[in-house]
Amino acid sequence: MQTPLQVTFQNLDRSEAVEVVVRRCLTQLEHLHFQLTHCHVWIDLAQHHALAQRFRVRLAIGVAGSEITISDESGHPLVFVAIADAFVAARRQLEDHFRIWPDGVTARAS
């Protein structure tokens, strides 16, 4: 993994297992030839009801000259699913930001 990564936990304790999953997801984005400059991930545990907890994941991913932000306020009861959903959304936004050619070369979308 080449991209500098920062993971911030809000309303929950730091988890090495969660950080490992975040690193793997970021590495998968890097393998798609995106020109990433940084990635900041916020993981927040929110109480929606007395018994319902939801994990919300926000991403800020730097790309050449701009930043892609992803925020899912609805959340998910499972932290690993919330992380995966956020990175799937990030991949879609990055694909929109960059045109991906079959040979793996990236060019700025017009």
HELIX and SHEET records of a PDB file:
HELIX    1   1 GLU A   16  GLU A   30  1                                  15    
HELIX    2   2 VAL A   79  HIS A   97  1                                  19    
SHEET    1   A 4 LEU A   5  GLN A  10  0                                        
SHEET    2   A 4 LEU A  36  GLN A  47  1                                        
SHEET    3   A 4 GLN A  53  VAL A  63 -1                                        
SHEET    4   A 4 SER A  66  SER A  71 -1                                        
SHEET    1   B 2 PHE A  98  ILE A 100  0                                        
SHEET    2   B 2 THR A 106  ARG A 108 -1                                        
END                                                                             
